[in-house]
């Protein structure tokens, strides 16, 4: 089966190679191991956020086009250049939503079967999306909320919730972190450094907590377009002694140690599907503070397996962190409940994303 894979992230040039986000790369690699021929398509963007998965080095085809300065012209060209790739492929798989979502319309026009991997909430309920769901061959989602919604909009059972795209299962669940809080209270943020992840709000919250004489440290793990602005805010607020910038970390053992060494994991995101990092925090026993957006509230429950914060609210973050510091035992109980929540979701008997897609399309 020739599969054309269209991620919703750009391709990053590293020397003479093209790289992508590691989880997407591993997904493509597993699809190939199952007997498919995979080609990744996207725009090439120079970025500080260097993706770590070398596509060609892993035997995967890639077709990329450098981003043009004029945005409208750029996407018109990308849509025109993908047409030959659509005709060469047996199945087109689109990470949704993204600027490439209308490729599904081209597939419909050219009578090519396509599928969707829905992992974000932007535009999920509009008329165009409903049409795209109805014409899709298969839809996989990251949360039961998206699955139920799409099946309702398409009036079918086309959507299915898949196992998370993480290389972890129930055997990786760690004892709940009982780290002593008598010293520095460590707050972990692990995500893309983008404004809509709530980076600004958490930095201002740390500033307020510093003024209130709380002894804590924010560990920012990740890279992204908001990094320079984050550094500017850190300097402006004079909180560099309370914030540690780690950059992007992809090694799973190092990631695990970041969770194990932290008192809480915080995600003040504005919108989401269901983030991989929440699964990781649950698996590694780190108490969670998060906003309830997208698919998050359909798995997380305030004061049961996490602490809820409001979107774009510095005061909400401040209050949640003070609560976490003053209610350490309760936070550990929430973390234990979170592990009960996540265990059946990551069960190793469930098909991986690649296996589920391969099985769904093998008769095309």
C-alpha positions as CSV (number, residue, x, y, z in Angstrom):
1,X,0.0,0.0,0.0
2,X,1.4,3.4,-1.0
3,X,0.5,5.8,1.8
4,X,0.9,9.6,1.4
5,X,1.4,11.0,5.0
6,X,0.6,14.7,5.6
7,X,1.6,15.9,9.0
8,X,0.4,19.2,10.5
9,X,4.0,20.2,11.4
10,X,6.7,21.5,9.0
11,X,9.7,19.6,7.7
12,X,12.9,20.9,9.3
13,X,16.2,20.9,7.2
14,X,19.2,19.7,9.1
15,X,22.4,19.8,6.9
16,X,21.3,17.9,3.8
17,X,18.5,16.0,5.5
18,X,14.9,16.6,6.2
19,X,13.6,15.9,9.8
20,X,10.2,15.7,11.5
21,X,8.8,15.3,14.9
22,X,10.0,12.0,16.4
23,X,6.6,10.5,17.2
24,X,5.4,11.2,13.7
25,X,8.6,9.7,12.3
26,X,8.3,6.5,14.4
27,X,4.7,6.2,13.2
28,X,5.7,6.4,9.6
29,X,8.5,3.9,10.2
30,X,6.2,1.4,11.8
31,X,3.8,1.7,8.9
32,X,6.6,0.8,6.6
33,X,7.6,-2.1,8.8
34,X,4.0,-3.4,8.3
35,X,4.6,-3.6,4.6
36,X,3.5,-0.2,3.3
37,X,5.4,2.4,1.3
38,X,5.2,5.7,3.0
39,X,5.9,9.2,1.5
40,X,5.8,12.2,3.8
41,X,4.7,15.6,2.2
42,X,5.1,19.1,3.6
43,X,6.6,22.5,3.6
44,X,10.3,23.0,4.5
45,X,10.8,25.6,7.2
46,X,14.1,26.8,8.7
47,X,13.4,26.7,12.5
48,X,15.1,26.7,15.8
49,X,12.7,23.9,16.7
50,X,14.8,21.3,15.0
51,X,13.0,18.0,14.7
52,X,15.1,15.0,15.7
53,X,13.8,12.3,13.3
54,X,15.8,12.0,10.1
55,X,13.2,10.9,7.5
56,X,15.4,9.7,4.6
57,X,17.9,8.0,7.0
58,X,15.1,5.9,8.2
59,X,14.2,4.7,4.7
60,X,11.0,6.9,4.3
61,X,10.3,8.8,1.2
62,X,9.8,12.6,1.6
63,X,8.6,15.4,-0.7
64,X,9.1,18.8,0.7
65,X,8.9,22.4,-0.7
66,X,10.5,25.4,0.8
67,X,8.0,27.9,2.3
68,X,7.5,31.1,0.3
69,X,7.2,34.5,1.9
70,X,3.8,35.2,0.5
71,X,1.4,33.0,2.5
72,X,-1.4,32.7,0.0
73,X,0.9,31.9,-2.9
74,X,2.8,29.5,-0.7
75,X,-0.3,27.4,0.1
76,X,-1.7,27.6,-3.5
77,X,1.7,26.2,-4.7
78,X,1.8,23.5,-2.0
79,X,-1.8,22.3,-3.0
80,X,-0.9,22.3,-6.7
81,X,2.4,20.4,-6.1
82,X,0.7,17.7,-4.1
83,X,-1.7,16.6,-6.9
84,X,0.9,14.3,-8.6
85,X,1.6,12.7,-5.2
86,X,-2.1,12.1,-4.7
87,X,-2.3,10.2,-8.0
88,X,0.8,8.1,-7.1
89,X,-0.7,7.0,-3.8
90,X,-3.2,4.4,-2.8
91,X,-4.2,6.2,0.4
92,X,-3.8,9.7,1.8
93,X,-3.6,10.2,5.5
94,X,-3.9,13.7,6.9
95,X,-3.1,14.9,10.4
96,X,-6.1,17.1,11.2
97,X,-6.8,20.0,11.5
98,X,-4.0,21.9,9.7
99,X,-3.5,24.2,6.8
100,X,-3.5,21.1,4.6
101,X,-7.0,20.0,5.5
102,X,-8.4,20.9,2.1
103,X,-6.2,18.2,0.5
104,X,-9.1,16.0,1.6
105,X,-11.3,17.9,-0.9
106,X,-8.8,17.2,-3.7
107,X,-8.8,13.5,-2.7
108,X,-12.6,13.5,-2.9
109,X,-12.5,15.2,-6.4
110,X,-9.9,12.7,-7.7
111,X,-11.7,9.8,-6.1
112,X,-8.8,8.8,-3.9
113,X,-9.5,7.3,-0.4
114,X,-8.2,9.4,2.5
115,X,-8.2,9.2,6.2
116,X,-7.8,11.7,9.1
117,X,-5.9,11.7,12.3
118,X,-7.8,14.2,14.4
119,X,-5.8,15.5,17.3
120,X,-6.9,19.2,17.7
121,X,-10.1,21.0,18.3
122,X,-9.8,24.0,15.9
123,X,-12.7,24.1,13.5
124,X,-13.8,20.6,14.6
125,X,-17.5,21.4,14.4
126,X,-17.8,23.6,11.2
127,X,-19.6,22.6,8.0
128,X,-16.4,22.0,6.0
129,X,-15.1,19.6,8.6
130,X,-18.4,17.8,8.7
131,X,-18.2,17.3,4.9
132,X,-14.6,16.1,5.2
133,X,-15.5,13.5,7.9
134,X,-18.5,12.2,5.8
135,X,-16.3,11.6,2.8
136,X,-13.3,10.1,4.7
137,X,-12.5,6.3,4.5
138,X,-11.5,6.3,8.2
139,X,-11.0,8.7,11.0
140,X,-8.8,8.1,14.1
141,X,-8.9,10.5,17.1
142,X,-6.9,11.1,20.3
143,X,-10.0,11.2,22.6
144,X,-13.4,9.7,22.9
145,X,-14.9,13.2,22.9
146,X,-13.6,13.8,19.3
147,X,-14.8,10.3,18.3
148,X,-18.3,10.8,19.6
149,X,-18.5,14.2,18.0
150,X,-17.3,13.1,14.6
151,X,-19.5,10.1,14.5
152,X,-22.5,12.3,15.4
153,X,-21.6,14.9,12.7
154,X,-21.0,12.2,10.0
155,X,-24.0,10.1,11.1
156,X,-21.8,7.0,11.0
157,X,-19.2,5.0,13.0
158,X,-16.3,6.2,10.9
159,X,-14.3,7.5,13.8
160,X,-12.4,5.5,16.4
161,X,-10.2,6.4,19.3
162,X,-6.7,5.1,19.1
163,X,-4.0,4.2,21.6
164,X,-1.8,7.3,22.3
165,X,1.2,7.7,20.1
166,X,3.7,7.1,22.9
167,X,6.2,4.3,23.2
168,X,5.0,3.5,26.7
169,X,2.5,1.0,28.2
170,X,1.2,-0.2,31.5
171,X,4.6,-1.8,32.3
172,X,6.2,1.7,32.3
173,X,4.0,3.0,35.1
174,X,6.2,4.3,38.0
175,X,5.5,4.6,41.7
176,X,3.9,8.0,42.4
177,X,6.5,10.7,42.9
178,X,7.0,11.3,46.6
179,X,9.7,13.8,46.2
180,X,10.4,15.8,49.3
181,X,9.0,19.4,49.1
182,X,11.1,20.9,51.9
183,X,13.6,22.2,49.4
184,X,12.9,23.8,46.1
185,X,9.4,23.0,44.7
186,X,10.0,22.0,41.1
187,X,7.3,22.8,38.4
188,X,7.8,21.1,35.1
189,X,6.5,22.5,31.8
190,X,7.2,20.2,28.8
191,X,5.6,21.3,25.5
192,X,6.3,23.5,22.5
193,X,7.2,27.0,23.6
194,X,4.3,28.7,21.9
195,X,2.1,31.5,23.2
196,X,-1.0,29.3,23.0
197,X,0.6,26.8,25.4
198,X,0.2,29.4,28.2
199,X,4.0,30.1,28.5
200,X,3.4,33.9,29.2
201,X,0.8,33.2,32.0
202,X,3.0,30.7,33.8
203,X,6.0,33.1,33.7
204,X,3.9,35.9,35.3
205,X,2.6,33.4,37.8
206,X,6.2,32.5,38.8
207,X,6.9,36.3,39.1
208,X,4.0,36.7,41.6
209,X,5.0,33.6,43.6
210,X,8.6,34.9,43.8
211,X,7.2,38.2,45.2
212,X,5.3,36.1,47.8
213,X,8.6,34.4,48.8
214,X,7.7,30.9,47.6
215,X,10.8,28.8,47.0
216,X,10.2,27.2,43.6
217,X,11.8,26.6,40.2
218,X,10.1,26.4,36.8
219,X,11.7,24.0,34.4
220,X,10.8,24.8,30.8
221,X,11.5,21.9,28.4
222,X,10.9,22.6,24.7
223,X,11.6,24.9,21.8
224,X,9.4,26.9,19.6
225,X,8.5,30.3,18.1
226,X,7.8,31.8,21.5
227,X,11.2,31.1,23.0
228,X,12.7,34.5,22.4
229,X,9.7,36.3,23.8
230,X,9.8,33.9,26.8
231,X,13.4,34.9,27.4
232,X,12.5,38.6,27.1
233,X,9.7,38.1,29.7
234,X,12.1,36.3,32.1
235,X,14.6,39.2,31.8
236,X,11.9,41.8,32.2
237,X,10.4,40.2,35.3
238,X,13.9,39.4,36.7
239,X,13.0,35.7,37.4
240,X,16.0,34.0,35.7
241,X,16.9,32.6,39.2
242,X,13.4,30.9,39.3
243,X,13.3,29.6,35.7
244,X,15.5,27.0,34.0
245,X,15.3,26.7,30.1
246,X,16.2,23.2,29.1
247,X,15.5,23.3,25.3
248,X,13.9,20.3,23.5
249,X,14.5,16.9,25.0
250,X,13.6,13.8,22.9
251,X,15.4,10.9,24.8
252,X,12.6,9.1,26.7
253,X,14.9,8.3,29.6
254,X,15.8,12.0,30.0
255,X,12.2,12.9,29.7
256,X,11.2,10.4,32.4
257,X,13.8,11.8,34.7
258,X,12.4,15.3,34.2
259,X,9.0,14.1,35.4
260,X,10.5,12.0,38.3
261,X,12.5,15.0,39.5
262,X,9.5,17.4,39.5
263,X,6.8,18.0,42.1
264,X,4.1,18.9,39.5
265,X,3.6,19.0,35.8
266,X,1.8,22.1,34.5
267,X,0.1,22.7,31.1
268,X,-1.8,26.0,30.9
269,X,-2.7,25.4,27.2
270,X,-5.4,27.4,25.4
271,X,-6.6,24.5,23.1
272,X,-5.7,20.8,22.6
273,X,-6.7,17.4,21.4
274,X,-5.3,15.4,24.2
275,X,-1.6,16.1,24.8
276,X,1.0,13.3,25.0
277,X,2.6,15.0,28.0
278,X,-0.4,14.4,30.2
279,X,-0.1,10.7,29.5
280,X,3.6,10.8,30.4
281,X,2.9,12.7,33.6
282,X,0.3,10.1,34.6
283,X,2.6,7.2,33.7
284,X,5.5,8.6,35.6
285,X,3.5,9.5,38.7
286,X,3.8,13.3,38.6
287,X,0.8,15.3,39.8
288,X,-0.9,17.4,37.1
289,X,-2.1,21.0,36.9
290,X,-3.9,21.7,33.6
291,X,-6.5,23.7,31.7
292,X,-9.6,21.8,30.7
293,X,-9.7,22.4,26.9
294,X,-10.3,20.1,23.9
295,X,-10.4,16.5,25.0
296,X,-8.7,17.0,28.4
297,X,-11.9,17.3,30.5
298,X,-13.2,14.0,29.1
299,X,-10.4,12.2,30.9
300,X,-9.2,14.5,33.6
301,X,-11.3,15.4,36.7
302,X,-10.5,18.3,39.0
303,X,-9.5,17.3,42.5
304,X,-9.5,13.6,41.5
305,X,-6.7,13.0,39.0
306,X,-5.4,16.6,38.6
307,X,-5.9,20.3,39.5
308,X,-7.8,22.4,37.0
309,X,-6.7,25.9,36.0
310,X,-8.5,28.5,33.9
311,X,-7.3,29.5,30.4
312,X,-5.2,32.6,30.2
313,X,-5.4,33.1,34.0
314,X,-2.3,34.0,35.9
315,X,-4.2,34.1,39.2
316,X,-5.6,30.6,38.6
317,X,-2.0,29.3,38.1
318,X,-0.8,31.0,41.2
319,X,-3.6,29.6,43.3
320,X,-3.1,26.1,41.9
321,X,0.6,26.1,42.6
322,X,0.0,27.4,46.2
323,X,-2.6,24.6,46.6
324,X,0.0,22.0,45.3
325,X,2.6,23.2,47.7
326,X,0.3,23.2,50.7
327,X,-1.5,20.0,49.9
328,X,1.3,17.6,49.0
329,X,-0.4,14.4,50.1
330,X,-3.6,15.3,48.2
331,X,-1.6,15.9,45.0
332,X,0.0,12.5,45.4
333,X,-3.5,10.9,45.7
334,X,-4.5,12.7,42.5
335,X,-1.4,11.3,40.8
336,X,-2.4,7.7,42.0
337,X,-5.9,8.2,40.6
338,X,-4.4,9.4,37.3
339,X,-2.4,6.2,37.0
340,X,-5.6,4.2,37.4
341,X,-7.1,6.4,34.7
342,X,-4.3,6.0,32.2
343,X,-3.6,2.2,32.7
344,X,-6.3,0.8,30.4
345,X,-5.6,3.5,27.8
346,X,-2.0,2.6,27.3
347,X,-2.6,-1.2,27.7
348,X,-0.1,-3.1,25.5
349,X,-2.8,-5.3,24.1
350,X,-4.4,-2.4,22.2
351,X,-3.3,-1.8,18.6
352,X,-0.8,0.9,18.0
353,X,-1.8,3.8,15.7
354,X,0.2,2.3,12.8
355,X,-1.4,-1.1,13.3
356,X,-4.9,0.3,13.5
357,X,-4.4,2.3,10.3
358,X,-2.8,-0.7,8.5
359,X,-5.7,-3.0,9.4
360,X,-8.3,-0.4,8.5
361,X,-7.0,0.2,4.9
362,X,-5.5,-3.2,3.9
363,X,-8.5,-4.0,1.8
364,X,-8.4,-0.9,-0.3
